[in-house]
Amino acid sequence: MSDPNATDWLFWGLTLDGGWRYGQGEFARAPESDPWLDKQHGVAFLNAQAGPGDARFRANSPIGAQHPRGRFGELTIANFAGDGLRIAGAGGSMASAVSVFNVGGDGVRWQAYDDGGVMFDIGQTGRRGFYCGPNCANNRFDVVKIWYAGVRLLPGPAAGLVLDRADTNRFGDLQIQDPAGDGLVLDHSSGNTLIGGVQWQGQIPWMEASVAALRLMGATENQIALNLSVPGYAAQAYPSVK
């Protein structure tokens, strides 16, 4: 579903199945050419408030300044060609118990501020597991597990969790397991607090050649407590994990 005018909403207790299967059909050999990749999303709330100066902020502002302040939870979102959950705009929303798996794009794409969420289970995503992009600020997320991110084998967009110009967010009890790319990426983001771990446990054929548990690119003044776990058998399979 997609509603650009949603305000003060409650969205609770649903299972959404898009009927799409990764790696099947006529686009199995070239999944990035699938025309539904940027169209068929599980849930998209795109109510937005314009940000300062940056065109990527304003791109999230189709209807001007509003304050949705919605609640959503007890959701299972699966088998969509695009992203599982997309949130963009003004904040004050709360999420609880959201499960996303087998989607072609990002599992969760969050570009809103002043929100909170607890209990996210995100797995088997084509691109990133959780993308916290421009306008993603002052959010708090607890109990977040991300597994098998990046099965589309794209260079770069295969990480478990990406903070892209995202500031003053907190991720607590974070677990990232077997991403195809880097575990955690901070790209020109500051003032964030992240507590959790990255594990490479199984033998995943789609893993990139060289990956890092934590990759910093122009990131400043962040607080990060991150454990890297690569069991002995996995270390033999993944000698390029840094």
Number of C-alpha atoms within 10 A of each C-alpha: 10 13 11 15 13 16 14 11 12 13 13 15 12 13 12 17 13 18 9 18 15 19 15 10 11 10 13 13 10 10 20 17 11 16 12 16 19 13 12 22 26 25 20 18 20 24 25 29 24 21 18 10 8 11 11 14 21 18 13 23 20 15 13 14 14 17 17 20 17 18 18 18 20 15 20 18 24 27 24 29 28 27 32 32 23 21 22 25 30 27 26 17 22 19 20 18 18 23 22 27 26 28 34 33 31 35 36 28 22 26 24 29 26 18 22 19 21 19 19 23 20 28 29 26 35 31 30 35 35 27 24 23 22 24 28 28 26 18 24 19 21 18 16 21 21 28 23 28 37 32 28 23 19 18 13 15 23 29 32 34 27 24 25 21 18 28 27 18 25 19 20 17 15 21 22 27 21 25 33 32 31 29 31 23 23 23 18 15 25 21 16 23 17 19 16 18 20 25 19 24 17 15 14 16 9 18 22 21 12 13 20 17 23 19 17 14 11 11 20 15 12 15 13 14 10 16 14 17 15 19 12 10 11 17 16 11 15 21 12 12 19 12
